[in-house]
Amino acid sequence: MRIISTDENPELPKELEKAIAANPVLSEVLAKWDDVQLPSCWVVAGALVQAYWNEVHKFPPLYGVSDVDLIYFDPDDLTEETESHHSARIAELFGSENARFDVKNEARVHLWYESKFGYAIKPYTSSESAIDTFPTTAGCLGVRPQQRGLESYASFGFHDLLNLIVRPNKRQVNEEIYVEKTSRWRELWPLIKIVEWDDEST
């Protein structure tokens, strides 16, 4: 599969491409992308990053992966019912005992974010604007097939991912969320290098 590369959507590194191909869940979803049928949809964040970490650690492809995140953007339907319908549909298509899916309409995240995390956010304007706010620089990442090849969106590029660096993206996430996530990851993937929240370089 040929890789699409633009200034906004940098070329997917071969190392990450190999890790995605080795992951049976990710490769199935991307191979059957026409069945997803969600607007402005990307496979994002943790499952991609952790696929690469597992490749480097020589762990099984699904080791430590709690779910596969699919995001989409539909400002014309902000109902929880429709989002839940899509989530159930994707789970039926691709789910198994080894794979759980988290499907979210990023156009409606601002409606529930404060009740879950304790502070309000502005509405996202696109799927990509949501990716820009994900908790770590390595995880601000999305991948999807297009007609000409596999497209990637990486808000901060691929440097931190390829070098196993976990660095906070402070555009939206707070310290509590970051510490909770990195504490789990530190135990599972010992080779990753976690940048502390109060490190001045962030």
C-alpha positions in Angstrom: 0.0 0.0 0.0 1.5 3.3 -1.1 1.7 6.1 1.6 0.2 9.5 1.1 2.6 12.3 2.3 1.8 16.0 2.6 3.1 18.8 4.9 0.0 18.4 7.1 -0.1 14.6 6.9 3.5 13.3 7.1 4.6 10.0 5.7 3.9 7.1 7.9 7.2 5.7 9.1 8.0 2.2 7.9 8.5 1.0 11.5 5.0 2.1 12.4 3.6 0.7 9.2 5.2 -2.7 10.0 3.8 -2.6 13.6 0.3 -1.9 12.3 0.5 -4.7 9.8 1.5 -7.1 12.6 -1.5 -6.2 14.7 -4.4 -8.4 13.6 -7.1 -6.0 14.8 -5.7 -2.9 13.2 -4.9 -4.6 9.9 -8.4 -6.0 9.7 -10.1 -2.7 10.4 -7.9 -0.9 7.8 -8.4 -3.6 5.2 -12.2 -3.4 5.6 -12.4 0.4 6.0 -15.4 0.7 3.6 -17.5 -1.1 6.2 -16.7 1.5 8.9 -18.8 4.2 7.1 -18.2 7.1 9.4 -17.5 10.7 8.4 -14.0 12.1 8.8 -13.0 8.9 10.6 -9.5 7.9 11.9 -8.0 5.1 13.9 -6.2 7.0 16.5 -3.9 7.2 19.5 -3.2 4.3 21.9 -3.7 1.3 19.7 -1.3 2.7 17.1 1.3 3.8 19.6 1.1 0.6 21.6 1.4 -1.5 18.4 4.7 0.2 17.8 5.8 -0.2 21.5 5.0 -3.9 21.3 7.0 -4.3 18.1 10.0 -2.7 19.7 9.6 -4.7 23.0 9.0 -7.9 20.9 5.7 -8.3 22.8 2.6 -9.9 21.2 0.8 -7.4 19.0 -2.2 -6.9 21.3 -0.3 -6.9 24.6 -1.5 -4.1 26.9 -4.0 -2.7 24.3 -7.2 -1.9 26.2 -9.2 -0.8 23.2 -9.0 0.5 19.7 -10.1 4.1 19.3 -12.0 5.2 16.2 -13.1 8.8 16.1 -15.3 10.6 13.6 -16.9 14.0 13.1 -20.6 14.5 12.6 -21.8 17.9 13.7 -25.3 17.2 12.2 -26.1 14.5 14.7 -24.9 15.1 18.3 -27.0 12.4 19.9 -25.6 9.9 22.2 -27.9 7.3 20.7 -26.4 7.6 17.3 -22.9 7.4 18.7 -23.8 4.3 20.7 -25.4 2.7 17.6 -22.1 3.2 15.6 -20.1 1.9 18.5 -22.2 -1.3 18.6 -22.1 -1.7 14.9 -18.3 -1.4 14.8 -18.0 -3.9 17.7 -20.2 -6.3 15.8 -18.1 -5.9 12.7 -14.6 -6.2 14.2 -14.9 -7.0 17.9 -13.7 -10.2 19.5 -12.5 -11.4 22.9 -9.2 -9.8 21.9 -10.5 -6.4 20.8 -12.7 -3.8 22.3 -13.6 -0.6 20.4 -14.2 2.9 21.6 -16.0 4.9 18.9 -16.6 8.6 19.5 -18.1 11.5 17.6 -15.6 14.3 18.4 -18.3 16.9 17.4 -20.1 16.1 20.7 -17.2 15.6 23.1 -17.7 19.1 24.6 -21.2 18.1 25.7 -19.9 15.6 28.2 -16.3 16.4 28.8 -16.8 18.6 31.9 -19.0 16.1 33.7 -16.3 13.4 33.2 -13.1 15.4 33.7 -14.1 18.4 35.7 -13.5 21.2 33.3 -15.2 22.4 30.1 -13.6 22.5 26.6 -14.5 24.3 23.5 -16.2 22.3 20.7 -13.8 20.7 18.3 -14.1 21.9 14.7 -12.9 18.6 13.1 -11.5 15.2 13.9 -8.0 16.6 13.4 -8.6 19.4 15.9 -9.5 16.7 18.4 -6.4 14.7 17.7 -4.4 17.9 18.3 -5.5 17.7 22.0 -4.7 14.1 22.8 -2.7 13.6 26.1 0.7 12.9 24.6 2.7 14.2 21.7 3.3 10.6 20.4 -0.4 9.8 20.7 -1.6 12.8 18.7 -1.8 10.4 15.7 -4.4 9.1 13.3 -4.3 6.6 10.4 -6.8 5.7 7.7 -6.9 4.3 4.2 -7.6 6.5 1.3 -8.1 5.5 -2.4 -4.4 6.1 -3.2 -2.9 4.6 0.0 -2.6 4.9 3.7 -2.9 8.5 5.1 -1.6 9.6 8.5 -2.2 12.7 10.6 0.4 13.5 13.3 0.1 16.7 15.1 3.7 16.6 16.4 5.2 14.4 13.8 6.7 11.0 14.7 9.9 11.8 16.5 8.6 11.1 20.0 6.8 7.9 19.0 9.8 6.4 17.1 12.1 7.2 20.1 9.7 5.8 22.7 9.3 9.2 24.3 6.1 9.9 26.2 5.7 13.6 26.5 2.6 15.5 27.8 0.6 17.5 25.3 -0.7 20.3 27.6 -3.1 21.8 25.1 -6.0 20.3 27.0 -5.1 17.4 29.3 -4.3 18.0 33.0 -1.6 16.5 35.2 -3.9 14.1 36.9 -5.0 12.4 33.6 -1.4 12.3 32.3 0.0 10.8 35.5 -2.8 8.2 35.6 -2.1 7.1 32.0 1.7 7.1 32.2 1.7 5.1 35.5 0.0 2.2 33.7 2.2 2.4 30.7 5.4 2.5 32.7 4.6 -0.9 34.2 3.7 -2.5 30.9 6.4 -1.1 28.5 9.7 -0.7 30.4 11.7 0.8 27.5 9.5 3.9 27.1 11.0 7.2 28.4 8.3 9.2 30.3 8.8 13.0 30.5 7.4 14.2 33.8 4.6 16.7 33.8 6.7 19.5 35.4 9.7 19.0 33.1 10.5 22.5 31.8 11.2 21.1 28.3 7.4 20.5 27.9 
